[in-house]
């Protein structure tokens, strides 16, 4: 499992489709629609991580639940600590 702020080496990444759908929706939602303002901060962290992963080679969906990506070992794709 990779969390925001972790290093992102090359390899296979399975992203939950909920992340792909909800993170952009949270970032676009007006603050008054969110139950907790911290939700938007967490979504920003995940968006940084997910935007790096989705630059990889797309290998489709697994059982409609995960989107599979393959990243090459690219120093530009490593998140800052």
Buried (B, 14 or more C-beta within 10 A) or exposed (E): EBEEEEEBEBEEBEBEEEBBEBBEEBEEBEEEEEEEEEBBEEBEBBBEBBEBBBBBEEEEEEEEEBBBBEBEEEEEBBBEE
